[in-house]
Amino acid sequence: MSTNETMTPSVKELEKELVREKDRNRFLKAVRSVLNSLIVVAAAAVIVAMLVLPVIQIQGTSMTNTLQDKDIVVALRGSNYQTGDVIAFYYNNNILIKRVIATSGQWVDISEDGTVYVDNVRLSEPYVTEPALGDCNIALPYQVPENKIFVMGDHRSTSLDSRNTALGCISNDMVVGRLLVRVWPLSTLGGIN
């Protein structure tokens, strides 16, 4: 037997190798397809999170007892915010979380004991456990300027909010969105009131 005869594969061996190569190509094609699908899904999730449903981690205590430090929440972008909505907004390269008290043109008044009135109607605020006038340096009653939102934290004695000119009323274009649901910790999973 010559060395050429031993080196040449048989037809059966060639067919077997061809099947193995086709299987390998099919497997690689399937892996590429799965990876491409995962990349598209991840990109879509990032776009939705950035544009429609931002995910935010709470920092600080200005919204206790409603929200706690380190809670993770999901917000919904929009433009119509009403009294009682909890919103996130940009302020000095940070995202702050506060509650909408009044909108453009409405009058806000706060008594010495911390009772809040909007257009001379007392707000029902079951989410506030310790009412307080807080750090207020604005003249009351106060009319909310055009295209602005008057916001306050639920922990009234410590919250820096629209009661102080350091923050003041926020403009609509500063708003990230209205908080919908707390997703972390799992033990407190649920809607935000």
Residue frames as a rotation matrix with the C-alpha (Angstrom) as fourth column:
MET 1
0.589 0.808 0.000 0.00
0.808 -0.589 0.000 0.00
0.000 0.000 -1.000 0.00
SER 2
-0.346 -0.703 0.621 1.38
0.664 -0.651 -0.368 3.40
0.663 0.285 0.692 -0.93
THR 3
-0.746 0.000 -0.666 1.24
0.568 -0.522 -0.636 6.44
-0.348 -0.853 0.390 1.33
ASN 4
-0.884 0.460 -0.080 -1.13
-0.432 -0.740 0.516 8.21
0.178 0.491 0.853 -1.10
GLU 5
-0.303 0.807 -0.507 -3.75
0.089 0.554 0.828 5.52
0.949 0.206 -0.240 -0.63
THR 6
-0.266 0.172 -0.948 -3.70
0.935 0.284 -0.211 5.79
0.233 -0.943 -0.237 3.16
MET 7
-0.883 -0.115 -0.455 -3.98
0.263 -0.924 -0.277 9.62
-0.389 -0.365 0.846 3.07
THR 8
-0.764 0.644 -0.044 -7.00
-0.384 -0.399 0.833 9.75
0.519 0.653 0.552 0.79
PRO 9
-0.651 0.585 0.483 -10.23
-0.461 0.199 -0.864 9.56
-0.602 -0.786 0.140 2.84
SER 10
-0.794 0.466 0.391 -12.96
0.597 0.718 0.357 7.24
-0.114 0.517 -0.849 1.73
VAL 11
-0.539 0.696 0.474 -16.31
0.055 -0.533 0.844 8.49
0.841 0.481 0.249 0.43
LYS 12
0.384 0.697 -0.606 -17.95
0.661 0.251 0.707 7.47
0.645 -0.672 -0.365 3.72
GLU 13
-0.171 -0.539 -0.825 -15.41
0.942 -0.335 0.024 9.48
-0.290 -0.773 0.565 5.71
LEU 14
-0.942 -0.154 0.297 -15.94
0.269 -0.877 0.399 12.49
0.199 0.456 0.868 3.44
GLU 15
-0.125 0.978 0.169 -19.72
0.189 -0.144 0.971 12.28
0.974 0.153 -0.167 3.85
LYS 16
0.358 0.193 -0.914 -19.31
0.898 0.196 0.393 11.97
0.255 -0.961 -0.103 7.63
GLU 17
-0.589 -0.667 -0.456 -17.01
0.739 -0.673 0.029 15.02
-0.326 -0.320 0.890 7.69
LEU 18
-0.779 0.373 0.504 -19.47
0.136 -0.683 0.717 16.97
0.612 0.628 0.481 5.51
VAL 19
0.293 0.918 -0.267 -22.35
0.474 0.103 0.875 16.21
0.830 -0.383 -0.405 7.92
ARG 20
0.124 -0.331 -0.935 -20.19
0.981 -0.100 0.166 17.22
-0.148 -0.938 0.312 10.90
GLU 21
-0.868 -0.495 0.041 -19.25
0.491 -0.842 0.222 20.51
-0.075 0.213 0.974 9.18
LYS 22
-0.404 0.809 0.426 -22.91
0.132 -0.409 0.903 21.26
0.905 0.421 0.059 8.33
ASP 23
0.454 0.556 -0.697 -23.92
0.741 0.199 0.641 20.57
0.495 -0.807 -0.321 11.96
ARG 24
-0.293 -0.672 -0.680 -21.15
0.900 -0.435 0.042 22.85
-0.324 -0.599 0.732 13.19
ASN 25
-0.918 -0.016 0.396 -22.27
0.230 -0.835 0.499 25.63
0.323 0.549 0.771 10.82
ARG 26
0.032 0.998 0.058 -25.91
0.298 -0.065 0.952 25.22
0.954 -0.013 -0.300 11.92
PHE 27
0.335 0.023 -0.942 -24.87
0.939 0.082 0.335 25.41
0.085 -0.996 0.006 15.57
LEU 28
-0.676 -0.660 -0.327 -22.78
0.674 -0.733 0.088 28.56
-0.298 -0.161 0.941 15.00
LYS 29
-0.692 0.509 0.511 -25.64
0.137 -0.603 0.786 30.13
0.709 0.614 0.348 13.05
ALA 30
0.351 0.853 -0.387 -28.05
0.559 0.141 0.817 29.37
0.751 -0.503 -0.427 15.93
VAL 31
0.007 -0.438 -0.899 -25.63
0.967 -0.226 0.118 30.84
-0.255 -0.870 0.422 18.50
ARG 32
-0.922 -0.355 0.154 -25.23
0.386 -0.866 0.318 34.01
0.021 0.353 0.935 16.40
SER 33
-0.305 0.897 0.320 -29.00
0.215 -0.263 0.941 34.28
0.928 0.356 -0.113 16.03
VAL 34
0.462 0.446 -0.766 -29.54
0.815 0.127 0.565 33.97
0.349 -0.886 -0.305 19.80
LEU 35
-0.358 -0.685 -0.634 -26.80
0.843 -0.529 0.096 36.52
-0.402 -0.500 0.767 20.55
ASN 36
-0.883 0.084 0.461 -28.23
0.234 -0.773 0.589 38.96
0.406 0.628 0.664 18.00
SER 37
0.116 0.993 -0.020 -31.70
0.397 -0.028 0.917 38.55
0.910 -0.114 -0.398 19.53
LEU 38
0.314 -0.056 -0.948 -30.33
0.949 -0.020 0.315 39.17
-0.037 -0.998 0.047 23.03
ILE 39
-0.755 -0.635 -0.164 -28.52
0.613 -0.772 0.169 42.30
-0.234 0.027 0.972 21.86
VAL 40
-0.610 0.608 0.509 -31.69
0.135 -0.553 0.822 43.64
0.781 0.570 0.255 20.22
VAL 41
0.413 0.790 -0.454 -33.78
0.599 0.140 0.788 42.89
0.686 -0.597 -0.415 23.34
ALA 42
-0.018 -0.501 -0.865 -31.17
0.956 -0.263 0.132 44.51
-0.294 -0.824 0.484 25.62
ALA 43
-0.919 -0.320 0.231 -30.99
0.385 -0.855 0.346 47.59
0.086 0.407 0.909 23.39
ALA 44
-0.217 0.925 0.311 -34.78
0.199 -0.270 0.942 47.86
0.956 0.266 -0.125 23.33
ALA 45
0.438 0.356 -0.825 -34.90
0.842 0.158 0.515 47.53
0.314 -0.921 -0.231 27.13
VAL 46
-0.486 -0.686 -0.542 -32.32
0.796 -0.603 0.050 50.30
-0.361 -0.407 0.839 27.52
ILE 47
-0.853 0.211 0.477 -34.23
0.168 -0.754 0.635 52.57
0.493 0.622 0.608 25.13
VAL 48
0.197 0.975 -0.101 -37.53
0.385 0.018 0.923 51.93
0.902 -0.221 -0.371 26.94
ALA 49
0.262 -0.154 -0.953 -35.84
0.965 0.011 0.263 52.50
-0.030 -0.988 0.152 30.33
MET 50
-0.734 -0.632 -0.248 -34.28
0.617 -0.773 0.147 55.76
-0.284 -0.045 0.958 29.16
LEU 51
-0.918 0.310 0.246 -37.20
-0.051 -0.709 0.703 57.19
0.393 0.633 0.667 27.20
VAL 52
-0.074 0.996 -0.046 -40.39
-0.222 0.029 0.975 55.79
0.972 0.082 0.219 28.72
LEU 53
0.885 0.427 -0.187 -39.84
0.020 0.367 0.930 53.99
0.466 -0.827 0.316 32.05
PRO 54
-0.027 -0.960 0.279 -36.72
-0.475 -0.233 -0.848 55.27
0.879 -0.155 -0.450 33.83
VAL 55
0.589 0.068 -0.805 -35.51
0.576 0.664 0.477 53.20
0.567 -0.745 0.352 36.79
ILE 56
0.137 -0.447 0.884 -34.36
-0.402 -0.841 -0.363 55.30
0.905 -0.306 -0.295 39.76
GLN 57
-0.104 -0.212 -0.972 -32.73
0.798 0.565 -0.208 54.54
0.594 -0.797 0.111 43.10
ILE 58
0.821 0.480 0.308 -33.94
0.173 -0.724 0.668 56.69
0.544 -0.495 -0.678 46.01
GLN 59
-0.344 -0.918 -0.197 -31.24
0.662 -0.088 -0.744 58.65
0.665 -0.387 0.638 47.82
GLY 60
-0.866 -0.069 0.496 -32.04
-0.240 -0.812 -0.532 60.33
0.439 -0.579 0.687 51.13
THR 61
-0.746 0.538 -0.393 -34.97
0.659 0.506 -0.557 60.58
-0.101 -0.674 -0.731 53.52
SER 62
-0.907 0.371 -0.200 -37.09
-0.358 -0.928 -0.100 63.49
-0.223 -0.019 0.975 52.26
MET 63
-0.281 0.848 -0.450 -39.87
-0.733 0.114 0.670 61.10
0.619 0.518 0.590 51.17
THR 64
-0.884 0.040 -0.465 -40.06
0.295 0.820 -0.490 58.81
0.362 -0.571 -0.737 54.23
ASN 65
-0.286 0.014 0.958 -42.44
-0.391 0.911 -0.130 57.04
-0.875 -0.412 -0.255 55.06
THR 66
0.730 0.597 -0.333 -43.60
-0.523 0.174 -0.834 56.75
-0.440 0.783 0.439 51.44
LEU 67
0.773 -0.569 -0.280 -40.13
0.039 0.483 -0.874 55.85
0.633 0.665 0.396 50.11
GLN 68
0.839 -0.544 -0.028 -36.96
0.090 0.088 0.992 54.79
-0.537 -0.835 0.123 51.91
ASP 69
0.226 -0.877 -0.423 -33.29
-0.894 -0.360 0.268 55.41
-0.387 0.318 -0.865 51.14
LYS 70
-0.746 -0.654 0.123 -32.02
-0.497 0.671 0.551 52.82
-0.443 0.350 -0.826 48.57
ASP 71
0.178 0.841 0.510 -35.51
0.135 0.493 -0.859 51.86
-0.975 0.222 -0.026 47.30
ILE 72
-0.930 -0.367 0.012 -35.58
0.050 -0.093 0.994 51.28
-0.364 0.925 0.104 43.54
VAL 73
0.028 0.987 -0.160 -38.57
0.100 -0.162 -0.982 52.65
-0.995 0.011 -0.103 41.64
VAL 74
-0.610 -0.082 0.788 -39.85
0.782 0.094 0.616 52.86
-0.124 0.992 0.007 38.08
ALA 75
-0.374 0.445 -0.813 -41.17
-0.063 -0.887 -0.457 56.16
-0.925 -0.120 0.360 36.72
LEU 76
0.065 0.458 0.886 -43.37
0.947 0.251 -0.199 56.93
-0.314 0.852 -0.418 33.72
ARG 77
-0.907 -0.391 -0.155 -42.54
0.306 -0.866 0.394 59.89
-0.288 0.310 0.906 31.53
GLY 78
0.039 0.942 0.332 -45.42
0.993 -0.075 0.095 62.22
0.114 0.326 -0.939 30.82
SER 79
-0.745 -0.329 0.581 -46.51
0.345 -0.935 -0.088 65.81
0.571 0.135 0.809 31.13
ASN 80
0.115 0.846 0.520 -49.72
-0.344 -0.457 0.820 66.00
0.932 -0.273 0.238 33.14
TYR 81
-0.686 -0.387 -0.617 -48.89
0.454 0.435 -0.778 65.97
0.569 -0.813 -0.123 36.83
GLN 82
0.274 0.886 0.375 -51.53
-0.018 -0.385 0.923 66.44
0.961 -0.260 -0.089 39.50
THR 83
-0.019 -0.180 0.984 -51.58
-0.935 -0.345 -0.081 67.21
0.354 -0.921 -0.161 43.19
GLY 84
0.615 0.200 0.763 -50.48
-0.618 0.724 0.308 64.12
-0.491 -0.661 0.568 45.08
ASP 85
0.920 -0.335 -0.202 -48.33
0.068 0.645 -0.762 62.59
0.385 0.687 0.616 42.30
VAL 86
0.531 -0.848 0.003 -44.81
0.008 0.009 1.000 61.57
-0.848 -0.531 0.012 43.35
ILE 87
0.983 -0.179 0.040 -42.37
0.022 -0.102 -0.995 62.74
0.182 0.979 -0.097 40.69
ALA 88
0.238 -0.969 -0.072 -38.66
0.744 0.134 0.655 62.57
-0.625 -0.210 0.752 39.96
PHE 89
0.977 0.053 0.207 -36.88
0.178 -0.739 -0.650 65.61
0.119 0.672 -0.731 38.53
TYR 90
0.133 -0.985 0.110 -33.40
0.857 0.059 -0.512 66.84
0.498 0.162 0.852 37.71
TYR 91
0.980 0.037 0.197 -31.80
-0.055 -0.895 0.442 69.40
0.193 -0.444 -0.875 40.03
ASN 92
0.426 -0.895 0.130 -28.06
-0.888 -0.387 0.247 70.27
-0.171 -0.221 -0.960 39.98
ASN 93
-0.240 -0.524 -0.817 -27.13
-0.756 0.628 -0.181 67.03
0.609 0.575 -0.547 38.16
ASN 94
-0.959 0.069 0.275 -29.08
-0.142 0.725 -0.674 64.96
-0.246 -0.686 -0.685 40.69
ILE 95
-0.404 0.901 -0.158 -32.48
0.028 0.185 0.982 63.35
0.914 0.392 -0.100 40.55
LEU 96
-0.919 0.195 0.343 -34.76
-0.382 -0.223 -0.897 64.42
-0.098 -0.955 0.280 43.41
ILE 97
-0.539 0.797 -0.273 -38.06
0.556 0.580 0.596 62.81
0.633 0.170 -0.756 44.40
LYS 98
-0.943 0.328 -0.064 -40.91
-0.170 -0.635 -0.754 64.98
-0.287 -0.700 0.654 45.73
ARG 99
-0.350 0.908 0.229 -44.70
0.858 0.409 -0.310 65.15
-0.375 0.088 -0.923 45.74
VAL 100
-0.687 0.221 0.692 -46.68
0.348 -0.736 0.581 67.54
0.638 0.640 0.429 43.53
ILE 101
-0.614 0.481 -0.626 -48.57
0.583 -0.259 -0.770 70.01
-0.532 -0.838 -0.121 45.71
ALA 102
0.449 0.746 -0.492 -49.76
0.145 -0.604 -0.783 72.55
-0.882 0.280 -0.380 43.14
THR 103
-0.178 -0.441 0.880 -49.35
0.951 0.153 0.269 73.49
-0.254 0.884 0.392 39.48
SER 104
-0.843 -0.310 0.439 -49.31
0.471 -0.820 0.325 76.69
0.259 0.481 0.838 37.40
GLY 105
-0.448 0.647 0.617 -51.54
-0.183 -0.742 0.645 79.46
0.875 0.176 0.451 38.70
GLN 106
0.461 0.643 -0.612 -52.63
0.475 0.404 0.782 77.71
0.750 -0.651 -0.119 41.90
TRP 107
0.181 -0.315 0.932 -52.16
-0.676 -0.728 -0.114 79.32
0.714 -0.609 -0.345 45.30
VAL 108
0.093 -0.250 -0.964 -50.32
0.536 0.828 -0.163 77.47
0.839 -0.502 0.212 48.07
ASP 109
0.200 -0.057 0.978 -50.57
-0.736 -0.668 0.111 78.35
0.647 -0.742 -0.175 51.74
ILE 110
-0.045 -0.288 -0.956 -49.01
0.441 0.853 -0.278 76.51
0.896 -0.435 0.089 54.68
SER 111
0.808 0.388 0.443 -50.00
-0.219 -0.501 0.837 77.16
0.547 -0.774 -0.320 58.28
GLU 112
0.077 -0.805 0.588 -47.52
-0.956 -0.226 -0.184 77.24
0.281 -0.548 -0.788 61.19
ASP 113
0.172 0.034 0.984 -48.50
-0.618 0.782 0.081 73.65
-0.767 -0.622 0.155 62.12
GLY 114
-0.770 -0.629 0.107 -47.73
-0.284 0.487 0.826 72.45
-0.572 0.605 -0.554 58.58
THR 115
0.073 0.862 0.502 -51.26
0.484 0.409 -0.774 72.15
-0.872 0.300 -0.387 57.20
VAL 116
-0.896 -0.444 -0.006 -51.18
0.167 -0.349 0.922 72.71
-0.412 0.825 0.387 53.44
TYR 117
0.241 0.960 -0.145 -53.88
0.225 -0.201 -0.954 74.54
-0.944 0.197 -0.264 51.50
VAL 118
-0.863 -0.368 0.347 -54.17
0.421 -0.143 0.895 74.80
-0.280 0.919 0.279 47.71
ASP 119
-0.667 0.608 0.430 -56.56
0.010 -0.570 0.821 77.47
0.745 0.552 0.374 46.45
ASN 120
-0.463 0.387 0.798 -57.88
-0.847 -0.457 -0.270 77.80
0.260 -0.801 0.539 50.05
VAL 121
0.719 0.644 -0.259 -58.76
-0.542 0.754 0.370 74.09
0.434 -0.126 0.892 50.23
ARG 122
0.165 -0.649 0.742 -56.99
-0.859 0.276 0.432 71.96
-0.485 -0.709 -0.512 52.83
LEU 123
-0.081 -0.281 -0.956 -55.10
-0.753 0.646 -0.126 69.06
0.653 0.710 -0.264 51.26
SER 124
0.872 0.247 0.423 -55.77
-0.448 0.751 0.485 65.59
-0.198 -0.612 0.765 52.58
GLU 125
0.178 -0.912 -0.370 -52.27
-0.757 0.113 -0.644 64.22
0.629 0.394 -0.670 53.10
PRO 126
0.937 0.246 0.247 -52.41
-0.348 0.696 0.628 60.77
-0.017 -0.675 0.738 54.73
TYR 127
0.632 -0.763 -0.136 -48.82
0.526 0.551 -0.648 60.13
0.570 0.338 0.749 53.55
VAL 128
-0.163 -0.666 0.728 -47.44
-0.271 -0.680 -0.682 62.88
0.949 -0.308 -0.070 55.85
THR 129
0.194 0.197 -0.961 -46.80
0.728 0.628 0.276 61.49
0.658 -0.753 -0.022 59.34
GLU 130
-0.057 -0.270 -0.961 -45.31
0.862 -0.500 0.089 64.67
-0.504 -0.823 0.261 60.84
PRO 131
0.609 0.307 0.731 -46.68
0.678 -0.681 -0.278 67.89
0.413 0.665 -0.623 59.33
ALA 132
0.070 -0.617 -0.784 -44.27
0.716 -0.516 0.470 70.82
-0.694 -0.594 0.406 59.62
LEU 133
0.887 0.149 -0.436 -43.74
-0.116 -0.843 -0.525 74.24
-0.446 0.516 -0.731 58.08
GLY 134
0.523 -0.752 0.401 -40.11
0.824 0.566 -0.012 73.19
-0.218 0.337 0.916 57.53
ASP 135
-0.447 -0.801 -0.398 -37.45
0.551 -0.597 0.583 75.36
-0.705 0.041 0.708 55.92
CYS 136
0.304 0.698 0.648 -39.81
0.952 -0.243 -0.185 77.90
0.028 0.674 -0.739 54.37
ASN 137
-0.480 -0.486 -0.731 -38.46
0.497 -0.837 0.230 81.27
-0.723 -0.253 0.643 53.19
ILE 138
-0.756 0.330 0.565 -41.13
0.463 -0.341 0.818 82.16
0.463 0.880 0.105 50.60
ALA 139
-0.829 0.551 0.102 -43.94
-0.520 -0.690 -0.503 84.61
-0.207 -0.470 0.858 51.24
LEU 140
-0.787 0.617 0.012 -47.20
0.609 0.773 0.177 82.76
0.099 0.147 -0.984 51.82
PRO 141
0.557 0.375 0.741 -49.71
0.198 0.806 -0.557 82.47
-0.807 0.457 0.375 50.29
TYR 142
-0.464 -0.829 -0.312 -47.66
-0.330 -0.165 0.929 81.77
-0.822 0.534 -0.197 47.17
GLN 143
0.701 0.680 -0.214 -48.89
-0.436 0.172 -0.883 81.59
-0.564 0.712 0.417 43.58
VAL 144
0.070 -0.656 0.752 -47.19
0.444 0.695 0.565 78.95
-0.893 0.295 0.340 41.43
PRO 145
-0.273 -0.251 -0.929 -45.66
-0.580 -0.727 0.367 80.62
-0.768 0.639 0.053 38.34
GLU 146
0.685 0.518 -0.512 -46.63
-0.695 0.253 -0.673 79.67
-0.219 0.817 0.533 34.78
ASN 147
0.601 -0.373 -0.707 -45.19
-0.322 0.696 -0.642 76.30
0.731 0.614 0.298 33.60
LYS 148
-0.558 -0.761 0.329 -43.95
-0.618 0.117 -0.777 75.48
0.553 -0.638 -0.536 37.11
ILE 149
0.359 0.589 -0.724 -44.78
0.163 0.725 0.670 72.84
0.919 -0.358 0.164 39.72
PHE 150
0.041 -0.253 0.967 -44.75
-0.918 -0.392 -0.063 73.36
0.394 -0.885 -0.249 43.50
VAL 151
0.296 -0.032 -0.955 -43.31
0.037 0.999 -0.023 70.22
0.955 -0.028 0.297 45.16
MET 152
0.204 -0.248 0.947 -42.76
-0.962 -0.232 0.147 69.10
0.183 -0.941 -0.286 48.74
GLY 153
-0.669 -0.447 -0.594 -41.19
-0.273 0.891 -0.364 66.05
0.692 -0.081 -0.717 50.36
ASP 154
0.359 0.842 -0.403 -43.33
0.088 0.399 0.913 63.84
0.929 -0.363 0.069 52.61
HIS 155
0.156 -0.401 -0.903 -40.85
0.983 0.151 0.103 64.19
0.095 -0.904 0.417 55.49
ARG 156
0.683 0.367 0.631 -41.73
0.495 -0.869 -0.031 67.86
0.537 0.333 -0.775 55.87
SER 157
0.926 -0.308 -0.220 -39.33
0.012 -0.557 0.831 68.85
-0.378 -0.771 -0.512 58.65
THR 158
0.073 -0.991 0.109 -36.20
0.162 0.120 0.980 67.84
-0.984 -0.054 0.169 56.70
SER 159
0.201 0.052 0.978 -37.15
0.924 0.320 -0.207 68.17
-0.324 0.946 0.016 53.03
LEU 160
-0.555 -0.331 -0.763 -35.62
-0.054 -0.901 0.430 70.92
-0.830 0.280 0.483 50.91
ASP 161
-0.298 0.578 0.760 -38.34
0.918 0.392 0.062 71.69
-0.262 0.716 -0.647 48.39
SER 162
-0.191 0.265 0.945 -40.41
0.678 -0.661 0.322 74.49
0.710 0.702 -0.054 46.83
ARG 163
0.799 0.461 -0.385 -40.92
0.588 -0.471 0.657 76.10
0.121 -0.752 -0.648 50.25
ASN 164
0.329 -0.785 -0.526 -37.36
0.286 -0.448 0.847 77.36
-0.900 -0.429 0.078 50.00
THR 165
0.830 0.007 -0.558 -35.96
-0.449 -0.586 -0.675 79.59
-0.332 0.810 -0.483 47.24
ALA 166
-0.252 -0.955 0.155 -32.81
-0.669 0.288 0.685 77.41
-0.699 0.069 -0.712 47.14
LEU 167
-0.732 0.110 0.672 -34.92
0.439 0.831 0.342 74.92
-0.521 0.545 -0.657 45.16
GLY 168
-0.580 0.590 -0.562 -38.13
-0.631 -0.762 -0.148 76.78
-0.515 0.269 0.814 44.41
CYS 169
0.555 0.806 0.203 -40.74
-0.373 0.459 -0.806 75.59
-0.743 0.372 0.556 41.97
ILE 170
-0.496 -0.718 0.488 -39.55
0.128 0.496 0.859 73.26
-0.859 0.489 -0.154 39.26
SER 171
-0.226 0.384 -0.895 -40.19
-0.905 -0.422 0.048 73.62
-0.360 0.821 0.443 35.55
ASN 172
0.732 0.643 0.226 -41.99
-0.495 0.730 -0.472 70.94
-0.468 0.233 0.852 33.56
ASP 173
0.690 -0.492 -0.531 -38.89
-0.418 0.328 -0.847 70.23
0.591 0.807 0.020 31.48
MET 174
-0.324 -0.807 0.494 -36.95
-0.903 0.108 -0.416 69.20
0.283 -0.581 -0.763 34.63
VAL 175
0.288 0.566 0.772 -39.35
-0.806 0.579 -0.124 66.31
-0.518 -0.586 0.623 35.35
VAL 176
-0.833 -0.545 -0.094 -38.09
-0.534 0.750 0.391 62.77
-0.142 0.376 -0.916 34.69
GLY 177
-0.451 0.744 -0.493 -41.50
-0.124 0.495 0.860 61.23
0.884 0.449 -0.131 35.32
ARG 178
0.230 0.648 0.726 -44.20
-0.926 -0.084 0.369 60.18
0.300 -0.757 0.581 37.78
LEU 179
-0.800 -0.557 0.225 -43.20
-0.600 0.739 -0.307 57.30
0.005 -0.380 -0.925 40.05
LEU 180
0.047 0.839 -0.542 -45.34
-0.733 0.398 0.552 54.24
0.679 0.371 0.634 39.39
VAL 181
0.907 0.264 -0.328 -44.00
-0.073 0.865 0.496 51.27
0.415 -0.426 0.804 41.27
ARG 182
0.205 -0.838 0.506 -41.35
-0.952 -0.050 0.303 50.31
-0.228 -0.543 -0.808 43.80
VAL 183
0.676 0.002 -0.737 -39.44
-0.408 0.834 -0.371 47.25
0.614 0.551 0.565 42.56
TRP 184
-0.037 -0.717 -0.696 -36.83
0.538 0.572 -0.619 46.92
0.842 -0.397 0.364 45.33
PRO 185
-0.844 -0.415 0.340 -36.76
-0.483 0.864 -0.144 45.70
-0.233 -0.286 -0.929 48.00
LEU 186
-0.729 0.546 -0.412 -39.05
-0.037 0.570 0.821 42.89
0.683 0.614 -0.396 46.87
SER 187
-0.630 0.490 -0.603 -40.82
0.776 0.360 -0.518 42.87
-0.037 -0.794 -0.607 50.24
THR 188
-0.301 0.513 -0.804 -42.25
0.155 -0.806 -0.572 46.33
-0.941 -0.297 0.163 49.41
LEU 189
-0.952 -0.051 0.301 -43.00
0.300 0.024 0.954 45.69
-0.056 0.998 -0.008 45.72
GLY 190
-0.036 0.999 0.005 -46.05
0.951 0.036 -0.306 47.67
-0.306 -0.006 -0.952 44.67
GLY 191
0.251 0.270 0.929 -47.55
0.686 -0.728 0.026 50.94
0.683 0.631 -0.368 43.50
ILE 192
-0.764 -0.524 -0.377 -46.58
0.645 -0.596 -0.478 54.31
0.026 -0.608 0.793 44.89
ASN 193
0.343 0.931 0.127 -49.35
0.878 -0.366 0.310 56.54
0.335 0.005 -0.942 46.30
